[in-house]
Amino acid sequence: MKIIIAGAALLLSMSALAEEAQIDLKDFAHLYFEKMTATQAPNATEKDLEEYLALLTDDVGHAHLPWVTDDSRTPSGKADKRKGMTFYLGAHTHYSAELLDVFTFNHSAIAIRYRNHAKGVHPQNNQPIEYSQVMMEVLEMEGDKVAVIRKYHQ
């Protein structure tokens, strides 16, 4: 009987420690927004990109509707994101963003809504670009990292 009680106490204390170790999702949302928008700035560096990528799981899935619809998690998820983002790094001559809303769901998901405005030159076709939009990103969490990103335009 003592073993059962000791085991139950151990499980309860481990559960309490696990709850304490959970991150504050609102704080994480603000950090995510700060690091993500830093990668879009005209003077963005590979260091900015790596600080953003550090918030993601290695197998992160990513959808950016309507262009990228497959958000499957793959072993190369973060490496693929790094490759794609490096291609566009520094393409903006102007970028601003304003965080509008943060929503959290248990410890499993975050939704951030923000407005951004960008100007620059598209690195693929060297054509000028400019856009303003309201975006929502839904971030599915796995522990203290983002496992799936879904981007939506308003």
N, CA, C and O atoms as a GROMACS GRO file, in nm:
protein
  616
    1MET      N    1   0.081  -0.120   0.000
    1MET     CA    2   0.000   0.000   0.000
    1MET      C    3   0.086   0.126   0.000
    1MET      O    4   0.054   0.225  -0.065
    2LYS      N    5   0.198   0.119   0.077
    2LYS     CA    6   0.287   0.234   0.082
    2LYS      C    7   0.344   0.265  -0.056
    2LYS      O    8   0.362   0.382  -0.091
    3ILE      N    9   0.371   0.162  -0.134
    3ILE     CA   10   0.426   0.181  -0.269
    3ILE      C   11   0.324   0.251  -0.357
    3ILE      O   12   0.360   0.339  -0.435
    4ILE      N   13   0.198   0.214  -0.346
    4ILE     CA   14   0.092   0.276  -0.426
    4ILE      C   15   0.078   0.423  -0.389
    4ILE      O   16   0.066   0.508  -0.477
    5ILE      N   17   0.079   0.454  -0.260
    5ILE     CA   18   0.067   0.593  -0.215
    5ILE      C   19   0.188   0.674  -0.260
    5ILE      O   20   0.174   0.787  -0.306
    6ALA      N   21   0.307   0.617  -0.248
    6ALA     CA   22   0.429   0.687  -0.291
    6ALA      C   23   0.426   0.710  -0.442
    6ALA      O   24   0.465   0.817  -0.489
    7GLY      N   25   0.380   0.611  -0.516
    7GLY     CA   26   0.370   0.625  -0.662
    7GLY      C   27   0.271   0.733  -0.701
    7GLY      O   28   0.297   0.812  -0.792
    8ALA      N   29   0.157   0.736  -0.632
    8ALA     CA   30   0.056   0.839  -0.661
    8ALA      C   31   0.109   0.978  -0.628
    8ALA      O   32   0.086   1.073  -0.703
    9ALA      N   33   0.181   0.990  -0.516
    9ALA     CA   34   0.240   1.119  -0.478
    9ALA      C   35   0.342   1.163  -0.582
    9ALA      O   36   0.348   1.281  -0.618
   10LEU      N   37   0.422   1.070  -0.629
   10LEU     CA   38   0.522   1.102  -0.731
   10LEU      C   39   0.455   1.149  -0.859
   10LEU      O   40   0.499   1.247  -0.919
   11LEU      N   41   0.350   1.080  -0.901
   11LEU     CA   42   0.278   1.121  -1.022
   11LEU      C   43   0.217   1.259  -1.006
   11LEU      O   44   0.223   1.339  -1.098
   12LEU      N   45   0.159   1.288  -0.891
   12LEU     CA   46   0.100   1.419  -0.866
   12LEU      C   47   0.206   1.528  -0.869
   12LEU      O   48   0.184   1.635  -0.925
   13SER      N   49   0.321   1.502  -0.808
   13SER     CA   50   0.426   1.605  -0.807
   13SER      C   51   0.483   1.625  -0.947
   13SER      O   52   0.516   1.737  -0.984
   14MET      N   53   0.495   1.517  -1.025
   14MET     CA   54   0.543   1.531  -1.163
   14MET      C   55   0.442   1.610  -1.246
   14MET      O   56   0.481   1.692  -1.329
   15SER      N   57   0.313   1.586  -1.224
   15SER     CA   58   0.209   1.659  -1.296
   15SER      C   59   0.214   1.807  -1.261
   15SER      O   60   0.201   1.892  -1.349
   16ALA      N   61   0.234   1.838  -1.133
   16ALA     CA   62   0.244   1.978  -1.091
   16ALA      C   63   0.365   2.045  -1.153
   16ALA      O   64   0.357   2.159  -1.198
   17LEU      N   65   0.479   1.975  -1.156
   17LEU     CA   66   0.599   2.030  -1.220
   17LEU      C   67   0.577   2.053  -1.369
   17LEU      O   68   0.622   2.154  -1.423
   18ALA      N   69   0.509   1.960  -1.434
   18ALA     CA   70   0.482   1.976  -1.578
   18ALA      C   71   0.395   2.098  -1.602
   18ALA      O   72   0.418   2.172  -1.698
   19GLU      N   73   0.296   2.121  -1.515
   19GLU     CA   74   0.211   2.240  -1.532
   19GLU      C   75   0.290   2.367  -1.510
   19GLU      O   76   0.271   2.465  -1.581
   20GLU      N   77   0.381   2.367  -1.411
   20GLU     CA   78   0.464   2.484  -1.385
   20GLU      C   79   0.554   2.513  -1.504
   20GLU      O   80   0.583   2.629  -1.534
   21ALA      N   81   0.600   2.407  -1.573
   21ALA     CA   82   0.694   2.423  -1.683
   21ALA      C   83   0.627   2.476  -1.810
   21ALA      O   84   0.696   2.519  -1.902
   22GLN      N   85   0.495   2.474  -1.815
   22GLN     CA   86   0.426   2.522  -1.933
   22GLN      C   87   0.451   2.672  -1.950
   22GLN      O   88   0.455   2.748  -1.853
   23ILE      N   89   0.469   2.710  -2.074
   23ILE     CA   90   0.499   2.850  -2.102
   23ILE      C   91   0.372   2.934  -2.100
   23ILE      O   92   0.262   2.882  -2.116
   24ASP      N   93   0.389   3.062  -2.080
   24ASP     CA   94   0.278   3.155  -2.090
   24ASP      C   95   0.255   3.184  -2.238
   24ASP      O   96   0.338   3.247  -2.303
   25LEU      N   97   0.143   3.139  -2.290
   25LEU     CA   98   0.119   3.150  -2.434
   25LEU      C   99   0.104   3.295  -2.480
   25LEU      O  100   0.142   3.327  -2.593
   26LYS      N  101   0.050   3.382  -2.397
   26LYS     CA  102   0.039   3.524  -2.437
   26LYS      C  103   0.179   3.585  -2.452
   26LYS      O  104   0.205   3.656  -2.549
   27ASP      N  105   0.267   3.557  -2.357
   27ASP     CA  106   0.405   3.605  -2.367
   27ASP      C  107   0.472   3.547  -2.491
   27ASP      O  108   0.543   3.617  -2.564
   28PHE      N  109   0.450   3.417  -2.514
   28PHE     CA  110   0.509   3.352  -2.630
   28PHE      C  111   0.458   3.415  -2.759
   28PHE      O  112   0.535   3.434  -2.853
   29ALA      N  113   0.329   3.448  -2.764
   29ALA     CA  114   0.271   3.509  -2.884
   29ALA      C  115   0.340   3.641  -2.916
   29ALA      O  116   0.369   3.670  -3.032
   30HIS      N  117   0.367   3.721  -2.814
   30HIS     CA  118   0.436   3.849  -2.835
   30HIS      C  119   0.580   3.828  -2.881
   30HIS      O  120   0.629   3.899  -2.968
   31LEU      N  121   0.647   3.729  -2.822
   31LEU     CA  122   0.784   3.696  -2.864
   31LEU      C  123   0.784   3.647  -3.009
   31LEU      O  124   0.867   3.689  -3.089
   32TYR      N  125   0.690   3.559  -3.043
   32TYR     CA  126   0.679   3.507  -3.179
   32TYR      C  127   0.659   3.621  -3.278
   32TYR      O  128   0.727   3.628  -3.381
   33PHE      N  129   0.566   3.712  -3.247
   33PHE     CA  130   0.538   3.825  -3.336
   33PHE      C  131   0.664   3.911  -3.353
   33PHE      O  132   0.695   3.952  -3.465
   34GLU      N  133   0.733   3.938  -3.246
   34GLU     CA  134   0.856   4.019  -3.252
   34GLU      C  135   0.962   3.953  -3.341
   34GLU      O  136   1.022   4.018  -3.426
   35LYS      N  137   0.984   3.823  -3.321
   35LYS     CA  138   1.087   3.753  -3.397
   35LYS      C  139   1.045   3.734  -3.543
   35LYS      O  140   1.128   3.746  -3.634
   36MET      N  141   0.917   3.706  -3.567
   36MET     CA  142   0.869   3.686  -3.704
   36MET      C  143   0.878   3.816  -3.783
   36MET      O  144   0.926   3.816  -3.897
   37THR      N  145   0.832   3.927  -3.724
   37THR     CA  146   0.836   4.053  -3.798
   37THR      C  147   0.979   4.102  -3.820
   37THR      O  148   1.006   4.172  -3.918
   38ALA      N  149   1.070   4.068  -3.730
   38ALA     CA  150   1.211   4.106  -3.750
   38ALA      C  151   1.267   4.044  -3.877
   38ALA      O  152   1.356   4.101  -3.940
   39THR      N  153   1.217   3.927  -3.917
   39THR     CA  154   1.266   3.862  -4.039
   39THR      C  155   1.217   3.932  -4.166
   39THR      O  156   1.269   3.907  -4.274
   40GLN      N  157   1.117   4.019  -4.152
   40GLN     CA  158   1.061   4.089  -4.268
   40GLN      C  159   1.120   4.229  -4.286
   40GLN      O  160   1.098   4.292  -4.390
   41ALA      N  161   1.194   4.276  -4.188
   41ALA     CA  162   1.250   4.412  -4.192
   41ALA      C  163   1.352   4.425  -4.304
   41ALA      O  164   1.415   4.327  -4.342
   42PRO      N  165   1.369   4.547  -4.358
   42PRO     CA  166   1.466   4.568  -4.465
   42PRO      C  167   1.609   4.528  -4.427
   42PRO      O  168   1.687   4.484  -4.511
   43ASN      N  169   1.642   4.543  -4.301
   43ASN     CA  170   1.777   4.509  -4.256
   43ASN      C  171   1.784   4.372  -4.188
   43ASN      O  172   1.877   4.347  -4.112
   44ALA      N  173   1.688   4.284  -4.215
   44ALA     CA  174   1.685   4.152  -4.154
   44ALA      C  175   1.811   4.073  -4.188
   44ALA      O  176   1.863   4.082  -4.299
   45THR      N  177   1.858   3.998  -4.090
   45THR     CA  178   1.981   3.919  -4.106
   45THR      C  179   1.951   3.771  -4.086
   45THR      O  180   1.842   3.733  -4.045
   46GLU      N  181   2.050   3.690  -4.116
   46GLU     CA  182   2.036   3.546  -4.090
   46GLU      C  183   2.021   3.520  -3.940
   46GLU      O  184   1.956   3.424  -3.900
   47LYS      N  185   2.080   3.606  -3.857
   47LYS     CA  186   2.064   3.593  -3.711
   47LYS      C  187   1.917   3.613  -3.674
   47LYS      O  188   1.864   3.538  -3.592
   48ASP      N  189   1.852   3.713  -3.732
   48ASP     CA  190   1.708   3.734  -3.707
   48ASP      C  191   1.628   3.612  -3.748
   48ASP      O  192   1.537   3.569  -3.677
   49LEU      N  193   1.663   3.557  -3.862
   49LEU     CA  194   1.594   3.438  -3.912
   49LEU      C  195   1.613   3.321  -3.816
   49LEU      O  196   1.517   3.250  -3.785
   50GLU      N  197   1.734   3.299  -3.768
   50GLU     CA  198   1.760   3.187  -3.677
   50GLU      C  199   1.690   3.205  -3.543
   50GLU      O  200   1.646   3.108  -3.483
   51GLU      N  201   1.679   3.330  -3.496
   51GLU     CA  202   1.606   3.354  -3.371
   51GLU      C  203   1.458   3.321  -3.386
   51GLU      O  204   1.395   3.270  -3.293
   52TYR      N  205   1.403   3.349  -3.504
   52TYR     CA  206   1.264   3.312  -3.532
   52TYR      C  207   1.251   3.160  -3.543
   52TYR      O  208   1.162   3.100  -3.482
   53LEU      N  209   1.340   3.098  -3.619
   53LEU     CA  210   1.332   2.954  -3.640
   53LEU      C  211   1.350   2.875  -3.511
   53LEU      O  212   1.302   2.762  -3.499
   54ALA      N  213   1.420   2.933  -3.413
   54ALA     CA  214   1.440   2.866  -3.284
   54ALA      C  215   1.308   2.843  -3.211
   54ALA      O  216   1.301   2.760  -3.120
   55LEU      N  217   1.204   2.915  -3.249
   55LEU     CA  218   1.073   2.901  -3.186
   55LEU      C  219   0.991   2.786  -3.245
   55LEU      O  220   0.883   2.756  -3.196
   56LEU      N  221   1.042   2.722  -3.350
   56LEU     CA  222   0.969   2.620  -3.424
   56LEU      C  223   1.028   2.482  -3.400
   56LEU      O  224   1.147   2.468  -3.373
   57THR      N  225   0.943   2.379  -3.410
   57THR     CA  226   0.994   2.241  -3.406
   57THR      C  227   1.070   2.214  -3.535
   57THR      O  228   1.049   2.281  -3.636
   58ASP      N  229   1.157   2.115  -3.532
   58ASP     CA  230   1.234   2.080  -3.652
   58ASP      C  231   1.143   2.034  -3.766
   58ASP      O  232   1.175   2.053  -3.883
   59ASP      N  233   1.030   1.972  -3.731
   59ASP     CA  234   0.939   1.918  -3.832
   59ASP      C  235   0.816   2.007  -3.851
   59ASP      O  236   0.708   1.957  -3.884
   60VAL      N  237   0.832   2.136  -3.831
   60VAL     CA  238   0.719   2.229  -3.837
   60VAL      C  239   0.642   2.216  -3.969
   60VAL      O  240   0.702   2.201  -4.076
   61GLY      N  241   0.511   2.221  -3.958
   61GLY     CA  242   0.425   2.226  -4.076
   61GLY      C  243   0.382   2.370  -4.098
   61GLY      O  244   0.372   2.448  -4.004
   62HIS      N  245   0.356   2.406  -4.224
   62HIS     CA  246   0.325   2.546  -4.254
   62HIS      C  247   0.230   2.555  -4.372
   62HIS      O  248   0.256   2.500  -4.479
   63ALA      N  249   0.120   2.625  -4.352
   63ALA     CA  250   0.026   2.654  -4.461
   63ALA      C  251   0.013   2.805  -4.470
   63ALA      O  252   0.004   2.874  -4.369
   64HIS      N  253   0.012   2.856  -4.593
   64HIS     CA  254  -0.008   2.999  -4.618
   64HIS      C  255  -0.112   3.007  -4.728
   64HIS      O  256  -0.082   3.016  -4.847
   65LEU      N  257  -0.237   3.003  -4.683
   65LEU     CA  258  -0.349   2.995  -4.777
   65LEU      C  259  -0.365   3.127  -4.854
   65LEU      O  260  -0.348   3.233  -4.794
   66PRO      N  261  -0.396   3.124  -4.979
   66PRO     CA  262  -0.431   3.008  -5.061
   66PRO      C  263  -0.312   2.946  -5.135
   66PRO      O  264  -0.331   2.852  -5.212
   67TRP      N  265  -0.190   2.996  -5.114
   67TRP     CA  266  -0.074   2.952  -5.192
   67TRP      C  267  -0.019   2.817  -5.147
   67TRP      O  268   0.004   2.729  -5.230
   68VAL      N  269   0.002   2.800  -5.020
   68VAL     CA  270   0.056   2.675  -4.967
   68VAL      C  271  -0.053   2.614  -4.880
   68VAL      O  272  -0.084   2.665  -4.773
   69THR      N  273  -0.110   2.503  -4.927
   69THR     CA  274  -0.223   2.444  -4.857
   69THR      C  275  -0.186   2.320  -4.776
   69THR      O  276  -0.265   2.276  -4.692
   70ASP      N  277  -0.070   2.263  -4.798
   70ASP     CA  278  -0.028   2.143  -4.726
   70ASP      C  279   0.051   2.183  -4.602
   70ASP      O  280   0.162   2.234  -4.613
   71ASP      N  281  -0.006   2.159  -4.485
   71ASP     CA  282   0.063   2.193  -4.361
   71ASP      C  283   0.119   2.068  -4.292
   71ASP      O  284   0.137   2.067  -4.170
   72SER      N  285   0.146   1.964  -4.370
   72SER     CA  286   0.200   1.841  -4.314
   72SER      C  287   0.334   1.866  -4.247
   72SER      O  288   0.417   1.943  -4.295
   73ARG      N  289   0.354   1.799  -4.135
   73ARG     CA  290   0.482   1.806  -4.066
   73ARG      C  291   0.576   1.705  -4.129
   73ARG      O  292   0.543   1.588  -4.143
   74THR      N  293   0.693   1.752  -4.167
   74THR     CA  294   0.793   1.664  -4.227
   74THR      C  295   0.926   1.684  -4.155
   74THR      O  296   0.948   1.790  -4.096
   75PRO      N  297   1.014   1.586  -4.159
   75PRO     CA  298   1.143   1.601  -4.091
   75PRO      C  299   1.222   1.724  -4.138
   75PRO      O  300   1.303   1.777  -4.062
   76SER      N  301   1.201   1.769  -4.260
   76SER     CA  302   1.276   1.884  -4.313
   76SER      C  303   1.198   2.015  -4.302
   76SER      O  304   1.234   2.114  -4.366
   77GLY      N  305   1.092   2.019  -4.220
   77GLY     CA  306   1.005   2.136  -4.210
   77GLY      C  307   1.080   2.265  -4.181
   77GLY      O  308   1.064   2.364  -4.252
   78LYS      N  309   1.164   2.265  -4.076
   78LYS     CA  310   1.236   2.387  -4.041
   78LYS      C  311   1.341   2.419  -4.147
   78LYS      O  312   1.360   2.536  -4.180
   79ALA      N  313   1.409   2.320  -4.199
   79ALA     CA  314   1.510   2.343  -4.303
   79ALA      C  315   1.445   2.401  -4.428
   79ALA      O  316   1.501   2.491  -4.491
   80ASP      N  317   1.327   2.351  -4.464
   80ASP     CA  318   1.255   2.404  -4.581
   80ASP      C  319   1.213   2.549  -4.557
   80ASP      O  320   1.223   2.633  -4.646
   81LYS      N  321   1.167   2.578  -4.436
   81LYS     CA  322   1.126   2.714  -4.402
   81LYS      C  323   1.247   2.808  -4.407
   81LYS      O  324   1.237   2.920  -4.456
   82ARG      N  325   1.360   2.761  -4.356
   82ARG     CA  326   1.483   2.840  -4.358
   82ARG      C  327   1.522   2.873  -4.503
   82ARG      O  328   1.557   2.987  -4.535
   83LYS      N  329   1.516   2.774  -4.590
   83LYS     CA  330   1.554   2.793  -4.731
   83LYS      C  331   1.461   2.896  -4.797
   83LYS      O  332   1.508   2.987  -4.864
   84GLY      N  333   1.331   2.881  -4.777
   84GLY     CA  334   1.235   2.974  -4.838
   84GLY      C  335   1.248   3.115  -4.784
   84GLY      O  336   1.241   3.211  -4.860
   85MET      N  337   1.266   3.127  -4.653
   85MET     CA  338   1.275   3.260  -4.592
   85MET      C  339   1.408   3.327  -4.626
   85MET      O  340   1.414   3.450  -4.639
   86THR      N  341   1.514   3.249  -4.640
   86THR     CA  342   1.645   3.307  -4.677
   86THR      C  343   1.637   3.369  -4.816
   86THR      O  344   1.696   3.474  -4.840
   87PHE      N  345   1.564   3.306  -4.906
   87PHE     CA  346   1.548   3.358  -5.042
   87PHE      C  347   1.487   3.498  -5.041
   87PHE      O  348   1.526   3.584  -5.120
   88TYR      N  349   1.391   3.522  -4.949
   88TYR     CA  350   1.322   3.651  -4.942
   88TYR      C  351   1.384   3.748  -4.842
   88TYR      O  352   1.340   3.863  -4.831
   89LEU      N  353   1.485   3.704  -4.768
   89LEU     CA  354   1.546   3.787  -4.665
   89LEU      C  355   1.600   3.917  -4.725
   89LEU      O  356   1.677   3.914  -4.820
   90GLY      N  357   1.558   4.029  -4.671
   90GLY     CA  358   1.604   4.159  -4.717
   90GLY      C  359   1.535   4.209  -4.843
   90GLY      O  360   1.580   4.307  -4.902
   91ALA      N  361   1.426   4.144  -4.886
   91ALA     CA  362   1.357   4.187  -5.008
   91ALA      C  363   1.274   4.314  -4.986
   91ALA      O  364   1.240   4.383  -5.082
   92HIS      N  365   1.242   4.344  -4.861
   92HIS     CA  366   1.161   4.463  -4.833
   92HIS      C  367   1.249   4.587  -4.816
   92HIS      O  368   1.356   4.582  -4.756
   93THR      N  369   1.202   4.697  -4.870
   93THR     CA  370   1.265   4.827  -4.845
   93THR      C  371   1.191   4.900  -4.734
   93THR      O  372   1.242   4.997  -4.677
   94HIS      N  373   1.070   4.854  -4.703
   94HIS     CA  374   0.989   4.907  -4.594
   94HIS      C  375   0.905   4.793  -4.540
   94HIS      O  376   0.850   4.714  -4.617
   95TYR      N  377   0.894   4.784  -4.407
   95TYR     CA  378   0.804   4.687  -4.346
   95TYR      C  379   0.760   4.740  -4.211
   95TYR      O  380   0.841   4.783  -4.130
   96SER      N  381   0.630   4.735  -4.187
   96SER     CA  382   0.576   4.769  -4.057
   96SER      C  383   0.464   4.670  -4.025
   96SER      O  384   0.396   4.620  -4.114
   97ALA      N  385   0.448   4.644  -3.897
   97ALA     CA  386   0.343   4.551  -3.855
   97ALA      C  387   0.291   4.594  -3.718
   97ALA      O  388   0.365   4.645  -3.634
   98GLU      N  389   0.162   4.572  -3.699
   98GLU     CA  390   0.097   4.607  -3.573
   98GLU      C  391   0.019   4.485  -3.525
   98GLU      O  392  -0.068   4.434  -3.597
   99LEU      N  393   0.049   4.439  -3.405
   99LEU     CA  394  -0.023   4.327  -3.346
   99LEU      C  395  -0.160   4.376  -3.301
   99LEU      O  396  -0.170   4.469  -3.222
  100LEU      N  397  -0.266   4.313  -3.352
  100LEU     CA  398  -0.402   4.356  -3.323
  100LEU      C  399  -0.467   4.274  -3.211
  100LEU      O  400  -0.530   4.330  -3.122
  101ASP      N  401  -0.452   4.143  -3.216
  101ASP     CA  402  -0.517   4.054  -3.118
  101ASP      C  403  -0.430   3.932  -3.092
  101ASP      O  404  -0.356   3.887  -3.179
  102VAL      N  405  -0.443   3.880  -2.971
  102VAL     CA  406  -0.382   3.752  -2.934
  102VAL      C  407  -0.489   3.669  -2.866
  102VAL      O  408  -0.554   3.716  -2.772
  103PHE      N  409  -0.507   3.548  -2.912
  103PHE     CA  410  -0.600   3.454  -2.852
  103PHE      C  411  -0.522   3.328  -2.816
  103PHE      O  412  -0.438   3.283  -2.894
  104THR      N  413  -0.549   3.271  -2.699
  104THR     CA  414  -0.483   3.146  -2.661
  104THR      C  415  -0.589   3.041  -2.634
  104THR      O  416  -0.701   3.072  -2.593
  105PHE      N  417  -0.553   2.916  -2.656
  105PHE     CA  418  -0.642   2.803  -2.639
  105PHE      C  419  -0.569   2.696  -2.560
  105PHE      O  420  -0.475   2.634  -2.610
  106ASN      N  421  -0.613   2.673  -2.434
  106ASN     CA  422  -0.545   2.585  -2.338
  106ASN      C  423  -0.396   2.612  -2.347
  106ASN      O  424  -0.351   2.726  -2.341
  107HIS      N  425  -0.320   2.505  -2.362
  107HIS     CA  426  -0.175   2.520  -2.385
  107HIS      C  427  -0.141   2.461  -2.521
  107HIS      O  428  -0.028   2.418  -2.544
  108SER      N  429  -0.241   2.459  -2.611
  108SER     CA  430  -0.220   2.390  -2.737
  108SER      C  431  -0.216   2.480  -2.860
  108SER      O  432  -0.165   2.439  -2.964
  109ALA      N  433  -0.269   2.602  -2.849
  109ALA     CA  434  -0.273   2.685  -2.970
  109ALA      C  435  -0.279   2.833  -2.936
  109ALA      O  436  -0.324   2.874  -2.828
  110ILE      N  437  -0.231   2.912  -3.031
  110ILE     CA  438  -0.232   3.058  -3.024
  110ILE      C  439  -0.284   3.108  -3.158
  110ILE      O  440  -0.255   3.050  -3.262
  111ALA      N  441  -0.362   3.214  -3.155
  111ALA     CA  442  -0.397   3.283  -3.279
  111ALA      C  443  -0.354   3.429  -3.262
  111ALA      O  444  -0.388   3.494  -3.163
  112ILE      N  445  -0.279   3.479  -3.358
  112ILE     CA  446  -0.241   3.620  -3.356
  112ILE      C  447  -0.297   3.685  -3.481
  112ILE      O  448  -0.295   3.628  -3.590
  113ARG      N  449  -0.348   3.804  -3.464
  113ARG     CA  450  -0.401   3.882  -3.576
  113ARG      C  451  -0.320   4.010  -3.581
  113ARG      O  452  -0.301   4.077  -3.480
  114TYR      N  453  -0.273   4.043  -3.702
  114TYR     CA  454  -0.191   4.162  -3.716
  114TYR      C  455  -0.211   4.226  -3.853
  114TYR      O  456  -0.258   4.162  -3.948
  115ARG      N  457  -0.175   4.353  -3.860
  115ARG     CA  458  -0.181   4.429  -3.985
  115ARG      C  459  -0.036   4.455  -4.025
  115ARG      O  460   0.047   4.490  -3.941
  116ASN      N  461  -0.008   4.438  -4.153
  116ASN     CA  462   0.127   4.472  -4.199
  116ASN      C  463   0.122   4.550  -4.330
  116ASN      O  464   0.023   4.548  -4.403
  117HIS      N  465   0.233   4.618  -4.357
  117HIS     CA  466   0.249   4.693  -4.481
  117HIS      C  467   0.393   4.673  -4.525
  117HIS      O  468   0.486   4.689  -4.445
  118ALA      N  469   0.411   4.639  -4.651
  118ALA     CA  470   0.546   4.614  -4.701
  118ALA      C  471   0.563   4.672  -4.841
  118ALA      O  472   0.469   4.678  -4.920
  119LYS      N  473   0.685   4.715  -4.867
  119LYS     CA  474   0.727   4.758  -5.001
  119LYS      C  475   0.862   4.692  -5.026
  119LYS      O  476   0.938   4.665  -4.933
  120GLY      N  477   0.890   4.668  -5.151
  120GLY     CA  478   1.020   4.610  -5.183
  120GLY      C  479   1.028   4.567  -5.327
  120GLY      O  480   0.952   4.612  -5.412
  121VAL      N  481   1.125   4.479  -5.353
  121VAL     CA  482   1.147   4.424  -5.486
  121VAL      C  483   1.146   4.272  -5.473
  121VAL      O  484   1.220   4.215  -5.394
  122HIS      N  485   1.060   4.208  -5.552
  122HIS     CA  486   1.049   4.063  -5.546
  122HIS      C  487   1.181   4.002  -5.595
  122HIS      O  488   1.226   4.035  -5.704
  123PRO      N  489   1.244   3.915  -5.516
  123PRO     CA  490   1.375   3.862  -5.554
  123PRO      C  491   1.374   3.768  -5.674
  123PRO      O  492   1.478   3.744  -5.735
  124GLN      N  493   1.257   3.716  -5.708
  124GLN     CA  494   1.250   3.622  -5.820
  124GLN      C  495   1.238   3.693  -5.955
  124GLN      O  496   1.302   3.654  -6.052
  125ASN      N  497   1.154   3.799  -5.960
  125ASN     CA  498   1.131   3.864  -6.089
  125ASN      C  499   1.174   4.011  -6.091
  125ASN      O  500   1.155   4.080  -6.191
  126ASN      N  501   1.233   4.059  -5.981
  126ASN     CA  502   1.282   4.196  -5.968
  126ASN      C  503   1.174   4.302  -5.993
  126ASN      O  504   1.206   4.416  -6.028
  127GLN      N  505   1.048   4.266  -5.974
  127GLN     CA  506   0.938   4.360  -5.989
  127GLN      C  507   0.908   4.425  -5.853
  127GLN      O  508   0.921   4.361  -5.749
  128PRO      N  509   0.870   4.554  -5.855
  128PRO     CA  510   0.833   4.618  -5.729
  128PRO      C  511   0.708   4.552  -5.669
  128PRO      O  512   0.617   4.512  -5.741
  129ILE      N  513   0.707   4.541  -5.538
  129ILE     CA  514   0.591   4.487  -5.467
  129ILE      C  515   0.550   4.585  -5.358
  129ILE      O  516   0.633   4.656  -5.302
  130GLU      N  517   0.422   4.588  -5.330
  130GLU     CA  518   0.371   4.663  -5.217
  130GLU      C  519   0.240   4.600  -5.177
  130GLU      O  520   0.156   4.570  -5.262
  131TYR      N  521   0.224   4.580  -5.049
  131TYR     CA  522   0.098   4.524  -5.000
  131TYR      C  523   0.072   4.568  -4.857
  131TYR      O  524   0.164   4.593  -4.779
  132SER      N  525  -0.055   4.575  -4.826
  132SER     CA  526  -0.104   4.597  -4.690
  132SER      C  527  -0.213   4.494  -4.668
  132SER      O  528  -0.296   4.471  -4.755
  133GLN      N  529  -0.212   4.432  -4.552
  133GLN     CA  530  -0.310   4.328  -4.528
  133GLN      C  531  -0.327   4.304  -4.379
  133GLN      O  532  -0.243   4.343  -4.297
  134VAL      N  533  -0.437   4.240  -4.345
  134VAL     CA  534  -0.458   4.191  -4.210
  134VAL      C  535  -0.442   4.040  -4.218
  134VAL      O  536  -0.504   3.974  -4.300
  135MET      N  537  -0.357   3.988  -4.130
  135MET     CA  538  -0.326   3.845  -4.129
  135MET      C  539  -0.369   3.784  -3.997
  135MET      O  540  -0.376   3.852  -3.894
  136MET      N  541  -0.398   3.656  -4.002
  136MET     CA  542  -0.415   3.579  -3.880
  136MET      C  543  -0.327   3.456  -3.894
  136MET      O  544  -0.330   3.387  -3.995
  137GLU      N  545  -0.250   3.430  -3.791
  137GLU     CA  546  -0.170   3.308  -3.787
  137GLU      C  547  -0.219   3.225  -3.670
  137GLU      O  548  -0.229   3.274  -3.558
  138VAL      N  549  -0.250   3.100  -3.697
  138VAL     CA  550  -0.285   3.005  -3.593
  138VAL      C  551  -0.162   2.918  -3.573
  138VAL      O  552  -0.113   2.854  -3.666
  139LEU      N  553  -0.115   2.916  -3.450
  139LEU     CA  554   0.006   2.843  -3.415
  139LEU      C  555  -0.031   2.726  -3.325
  139LEU      O  556  -0.078   2.746  -3.213
  140GLU      N  557  -0.009   2.605  -3.372
  140GLU     CA  558  -0.032   2.486  -3.290
  140GLU      C  559   0.097   2.458  -3.215
  140GLU      O  560   0.204   2.447  -3.274
  141MET      N  561   0.085   2.446  -3.085
  141MET     CA  562   0.202   2.432  -2.999
  141MET      C  563   0.231   2.286  -2.966
  141MET      O  564   0.140   2.203  -2.956
  142GLU      N  565   0.358   2.258  -2.949
  142GLU     CA  566   0.403   2.129  -2.897
  142GLU      C  567   0.507   2.164  -2.791
  142GLU      O  568   0.622   2.193  -2.823
  143GLY      N  569   0.466   2.160  -2.666
  143GLY     CA  570   0.554   2.205  -2.557
  143GLY      C  571   0.575   2.355  -2.570
  143GLY      O  572   0.479   2.433  -2.569
  144ASP      N  573   0.701   2.395  -2.582
  144ASP     CA  574   0.733   2.538  -2.592
  144ASP      C  575   0.772   2.580  -2.734
  144ASP      O  576   0.838   2.682  -2.752
  145LYS      N  577   0.732   2.500  -2.834
  145LYS     CA  578   0.765   2.530  -2.974
  145LYS      C  579   0.640   2.527  -3.060
  145LYS      O  580   0.540   2.463  -3.026
  146VAL      N  581   0.647   2.597  -3.173
  146VAL     CA  582   0.539   2.596  -3.270
  146VAL      C  583   0.557   2.474  -3.360
  146VAL      O  584   0.663   2.455  -3.420
  147ALA      N  585   0.453   2.391  -3.370
  147ALA     CA  586   0.459   2.269  -3.450
  147ALA      C  587   0.391   2.285  -3.586
  147ALA      O  588   0.431   2.222  -3.683
  148VAL      N  589   0.287   2.369  -3.592
  148VAL     CA  590   0.216   2.393  -3.718
  148VAL      C  591   0.176   2.541  -3.722
  148VAL      O  592   0.128   2.596  -3.623
  149ILE      N  593   0.196   2.603  -3.839
  149ILE     CA  594   0.158   2.742  -3.862
  149ILE      C  595   0.056   2.743  -3.975
  149ILE      O  596   0.078   2.684  -4.081
  150ARG      N  597  -0.055   2.811  -3.951
  150ARG     CA  598  -0.154   2.831  -4.058
  150ARG      C  599  -0.177   2.980  -4.070
  150ARG      O  600  -0.221   3.044  -3.974
  151LYS      N  601  -0.148   3.037  -4.189
  151LYS     CA  602  -0.165   3.180  -4.214
  151LYS      C  603  -0.289   3.203  -4.298
  151LYS      O  604  -0.314   3.133  -4.396
  152TYR      N  605  -0.367   3.305  -4.259
  152TYR     CA  606  -0.488   3.342  -4.330
  152TYR      C  607  -0.486   3.492  -4.354
  152TYR      O  608  -0.440   3.569  -4.270
  153HIS      N  609  -0.537   3.535  -4.470
  153HIS     CA  610  -0.552   3.676  -4.503
  153HIS      C  611  -0.696   3.717  -4.480
  153HIS      O  612  -0.788   3.638  -4.502
  154GLN      N  613  -0.717   3.840  -4.435
  154GLN     CA  614  -0.853   3.889  -4.418
  154GLN      C  615  -0.906   3.938  -4.550
  154GLN      O  616  -1.020   3.984  -4.558
   0.00000   0.00000   0.00000
